[in-house]
Amino acid sequence: MIAAIGGTRRNGLFFAGDLGQRIFQQPFSWTQYGVDICGRSRTLKINYRTSHQIRQHADQLLDLEGRDLDGNVQDRRGAVSVFNGPEPKILHASDAEAESEQVALWLQEISSKGLIPREIGVFVRSAAELPRAQASLSTMHLAKGLEFRAVAVMACDEDVIPSPARIEAITDDSDLDEIYDTERHLLYVACTRARDHLLISCGGVGSEFLEDMT
């Protein structure tokens, strides 16, 4: 339908996207739908929404270059943010109960700086981890498109992300890389919902992804 609207007019369509935020479906080719963008794309380098410190940490979850099925390359090198903020915090608590208590203290600290509830988000990997969060709850998938001044990403345990259920369900080893990539993108999306303050926490042994961010 979109291709039909664009018709044969030169530059009749404009697309903007981020390969790092692809979390909902398998990759697809625009060319197969009659939209040829090969050689006509470029990577935007200026980030107006996320602080330099948060962007820098989150980008470590992804490859420096992303490529779609049409061969277009998104190069993350050279990206800059237009403002600075505090360094993200990565919290390794002894267990889930201790994690919830320490995240609650962080939320109190953030609130004391003048942030109001609607400016704070708390995310977990799936509904199974919701009891570990205390307020303003959502899963990471529902984080896409949202924005908060402060975000806590909880339950980043080794048996939570990447999802063991997804890994155990694969029937072809070639699908493993795709699952890991999608899980990385999922954590990236959750972390980049934060504008100024970011806390990433686990209760017990942390996800292997946390090592990349430190």
HUPEQUI-V649124 format. One record per residue. N is the residue number from 1. RES is the residue in one small letter. SS is DSSP state (@ for helix, = for strand, . for the rest). NEAR is the number of other ideal C-beta (glycine too) atoms within 12 Angstrom. Layout:
n->N res->RES ss->SS near->NEAR
n->N res->RES ss->SS near->NEAR
This chain:
n->1 res->m ss->. near->10
n->2 res->i ss->@ near->14
n->3 res->a ss->@ near->19
n->4 res->a ss->@ near->13
n->5 res->i ss->@ near->13
n->6 res->g ss->@ near->20
n->7 res->g ss->. near->14
n->8 res->t ss->. near->12
n->9 res->r ss->. near->11
n->10 res->r ss->. near->9
n->11 res->n ss->. near->13
n->12 res->g ss->. near->17
n->13 res->l ss->. near->22
n->14 res->f ss->. near->14
n->15 res->f ss->. near->22
n->16 res->a ss->. near->13
n->17 res->g ss->. near->18
n->18 res->d ss->. near->28
n->19 res->l ss->@ near->31
n->20 res->g ss->@ near->36
n->21 res->q ss->@ near->31
n->22 res->r ss->. near->27
n->23 res->i ss->. near->31
n->24 res->f ss->. near->16
n->25 res->q ss->. near->11
n->26 res->q ss->. near->14
n->27 res->p ss->. near->22
n->28 res->f ss->. near->14
n->29 res->s ss->. near->18
n->30 res->w ss->. near->24
n->31 res->t ss->@ near->18
n->32 res->q ss->@ near->13
n->33 res->y ss->@ near->18
n->34 res->g ss->. near->18
n->35 res->v ss->. near->26
n->36 res->d ss->. near->23
n->37 res->i ss->. near->26
n->38 res->c ss->. near->16
n->39 res->g ss->. near->11
n->40 res->r ss->. near->17
n->41 res->s ss->. near->24
n->42 res->r ss->. near->14
n->43 res->t ss->. near->23
n->44 res->l ss->. near->17
n->45 res->k ss->. near->16
n->46 res->i ss->= near->15
n->47 res->n ss->= near->28
n->48 res->y ss->. near->16
n->49 res->r ss->. near->25
n->50 res->t ss->. near->37
n->51 res->s ss->. near->30
n->52 res->h ss->@ near->25
n->53 res->q ss->@ near->27
n->54 res->i ss->@ near->40
n->55 res->r ss->@ near->36
n->56 res->q ss->@ near->26
n->57 res->h ss->@ near->33
n->58 res->a ss->@ near->39
n->59 res->d ss->@ near->35
n->60 res->q ss->. near->26
n->61 res->l ss->. near->41
n->62 res->l ss->. near->37
n->63 res->d ss->. near->22
n->64 res->l ss->. near->18
n->65 res->e ss->= near->18
n->66 res->g ss->= near->29
n->67 res->r ss->= near->21
n->68 res->d ss->. near->25
n->69 res->l ss->. near->18
n->70 res->d ss->. near->23
n->71 res->g ss->. near->19
n->72 res->n ss->. near->26
n->73 res->v ss->= near->19
n->74 res->q ss->= near->29
n->75 res->d ss->= near->21
n->76 res->r ss->. near->26
n->77 res->r ss->. near->16
n->78 res->g ss->. near->15
n->79 res->a ss->. near->25
n->80 res->v ss->= near->19
n->81 res->s ss->= near->25
n->82 res->v ss->. near->16
n->83 res->f ss->. near->18
n->84 res->n ss->. near->17
n->85 res->g ss->. near->27
n->86 res->p ss->. near->23
n->87 res->e ss->. near->19
n->88 res->p ss->. near->37
n->89 res->k ss->= near->31
n->90 res->i ss->= near->30
n->91 res->l ss->= near->31
n->92 res->h ss->= near->24
n->93 res->a ss->= near->30
n->94 res->s ss->. near->17
n->95 res->d ss->. near->18
n->96 res->a ss->@ near->29
n->97 res->e ss->@ near->16
n->98 res->a ss->@ near->20
n->99 res->e ss->@ near->38
n->100 res->s ss->@ near->31
n->101 res->e ss->@ near->21
n->102 res->q ss->@ near->28
n->103 res->v ss->@ near->39
n->104 res->a ss->@ near->27
n->105 res->l ss->@ near->21
n->106 res->w ss->@ near->35
n->107 res->l ss->@ near->31
n->108 res->q ss->@ near->18
n->109 res->e ss->@ near->20
n->110 res->i ss->@ near->32
n->111 res->s ss->@ near->21
n->112 res->s ss->@ near->12
n->113 res->k ss->. near->18
n->114 res->g ss->. near->13
n->115 res->l ss->. near->25
n->116 res->i ss->. near->14
n->117 res->p ss->@ near->16
n->118 res->r ss->@ near->14
n->119 res->e ss->@ near->23
n->120 res->i ss->= near->38
n->121 res->g ss->= near->41
n->122 res->v ss->= near->40
n->123 res->f ss->= near->45
n->124 res->v ss->= near->41
n->125 res->r ss->. near->39
n->126 res->s ss->. near->30
n->127 res->a ss->@ near->18
n->128 res->a ss->@ near->19
n->129 res->e ss->@ near->30
n->130 res->l ss->@ near->24
n->131 res->p ss->@ near->17
n->132 res->r ss->@ near->36
n->133 res->a ss->. near->34
n->134 res->q ss->. near->25
n->135 res->a ss->. near->23
n->136 res->s ss->. near->30
n->137 res->l ss->= near->25
n->138 res->s ss->= near->30
n->139 res->t ss->= near->29
n->140 res->m ss->@ near->42
n->141 res->h ss->@ near->26
n->142 res->l ss->@ near->24
n->143 res->a ss->@ near->32
n->144 res->k ss->. near->24
n->145 res->g ss->. near->17
n->146 res->l ss->. near->27
n->147 res->e ss->. near->22
n->148 res->f ss->= near->35
n->149 res->r ss->= near->28
n->150 res->a ss->= near->39
n->151 res->v ss->= near->45
n->152 res->a ss->= near->46
n->153 res->v ss->= near->53
n->154 res->m ss->. near->49
n->155 res->a ss->. near->43
n->156 res->c ss->. near->48
n->157 res->d ss->= near->34
n->158 res->e ss->. near->22
n->159 res->d ss->. near->24
n->160 res->v ss->. near->40
n->161 res->i ss->. near->42
n->162 res->p ss->. near->32
n->163 res->s ss->. near->32
n->164 res->p ss->@ near->19
n->165 res->a ss->@ near->16
n->166 res->r ss->@ near->21
n->167 res->i ss->@ near->22
n->168 res->e ss->@ near->13
n->169 res->a ss->. near->12
n->170 res->i ss->. near->19
n->171 res->t ss->. near->10
n->172 res->d ss->. near->10
n->173 res->d ss->@ near->11
n->174 res->s ss->@ near->10
n->175 res->d ss->@ near->17
n->176 res->l ss->@ near->18
n->177 res->d ss->@ near->16
n->178 res->e ss->@ near->22
n->179 res->i ss->@ near->27
n->180 res->y ss->@ near->27
n->181 res->d ss->@ near->27
n->182 res->t ss->@ near->33
n->183 res->e ss->@ near->34
n->184 res->r ss->@ near->37
n->185 res->h ss->@ near->36
n->186 res->l ss->@ near->41
n->187 res->l ss->@ near->48
n->188 res->y ss->@ near->41
n->189 res->v ss->@ near->39
n->190 res->a ss->@ near->45
n->191 res->c ss->@ near->47
n->192 res->t ss->. near->43
n->193 res->r ss->. near->38
n->194 res->a ss->= near->41
n->195 res->r ss->= near->33
n->196 res->d ss->= near->32
n->197 res->h ss->= near->34
n->198 res->l ss->= near->43
n->199 res->l ss->= near->40
n->200 res->i ss->= near->47
n->201 res->s ss->= near->44
n->202 res->c ss->= near->40
n->203 res->g ss->= near->31
n->204 res->g ss->. near->23
n->205 res->v ss->. near->20
n->206 res->g ss->= near->30
n->207 res->s ss->. near->35
n->208 res->e ss->@ near->22
n->209 res->f ss->@ near->35
n->210 res->l ss->@ near->32
n->211 res->e ss->@ near->17
n->212 res->d ss->@ near->23
n->213 res->m ss->@ near->31
n->214 res->t ss->. near->19
